[in-house]
Amino acid sequence: MWTEENNSLQQTFTFKNFSEAFAFMTRVALLAEQHDHHPEWSNIYNKVTIILRTHEAGNTVTDKDKKLAEAIDALLLHSA
């Protein structure tokens, strides 16, 4: 579930292993390109943390962030 904190939307996703986490990051990267909106993120083994905020809007949460978060959620639903 996405949480709003520090002027951003954040979520940590957990996968079975590093390969699944990396595959998810690849799919999100392609999705981010389509949305022309790119996340801040980190990966440690099977965990991927994504932070969304719009830099052009003073590092706050905008509709752009919410739409990308929804698209990432949909990506997970369709790959389950």
C-alpha positions in Angstrom: 0.0 0.0 0.0 1.3 3.4 -0.9 1.9 5.8 2.0 2.2 9.6 1.7 5.0 10.9 3.7 7.8 13.5 3.4 6.0 15.1 0.4 6.1 11.8 -1.5 4.3 8.5 -2.2 6.3 5.5 -1.0 6.0 1.8 -1.1 8.3 -1.2 -0.5 7.6 -4.3 -2.6 8.9 -7.7 -1.5 9.5 -10.6 -4.0 10.7 -14.2 -3.7 14.3 -13.4 -4.8 16.5 -10.8 -6.5 15.6 -12.0 -10.0 11.9 -11.3 -9.4 12.7 -7.9 -7.9 14.9 -6.9 -10.8 12.3 -8.1 -13.3 9.7 -5.9 -11.5 12.1 -2.9 -11.7 12.5 -3.5 -15.4 8.8 -3.5 -16.0 8.4 -0.3 -13.9 11.2 1.4 -15.8 9.3 0.8 -19.1 6.1 2.0 -17.5 7.8 5.1 -16.1 9.1 6.0 -19.6 5.5 5.7 -20.9 4.4 8.1 -18.2 7.4 10.4 -18.7 7.7 10.3 -14.9 10.6 8.6 -13.2 10.8 7.2 -9.7 13.4 7.4 -7.0 14.1 3.8 -6.0 16.4 1.4 -4.3 16.8 -2.4 -4.4 18.2 -4.6 -1.7 18.0 -8.3 -2.7 14.3 -9.0 -2.9 13.0 -5.6 -1.8 12.3 -2.6 -4.0 11.4 0.7 -2.5 9.8 3.3 -4.8 9.4 7.0 -4.0 7.3 9.2 -6.2 7.3 13.0 -6.1 7.2 15.6 -8.8 10.4 17.6 -8.8 9.0 20.3 -11.2 6.2 20.9 -8.6 8.6 21.7 -5.8 9.0 18.0 -4.7 5.4 17.4 -3.8 2.9 14.7 -4.7 0.8 15.5 -7.8 -1.6 13.7 -10.1 1.4 12.5 -12.1 2.7 10.6 -9.1 -0.8 9.1 -8.2 -1.3 8.0 -11.8 2.1 6.3 -11.9 1.4 4.6 -8.5 -1.9 3.3 -9.9 -0.2 2.0 -13.0 2.5 0.2 -10.9 -0.3 -1.4 -8.8 -2.1 -2.5 -12.0 1.2 -3.9 -13.3 1.4 -6.1 -10.2 -2.2 -7.2 -10.5 -1.7 -8.3 -14.1 1.5 -10.2 -13.4 0.1 -12.1 -10.4 
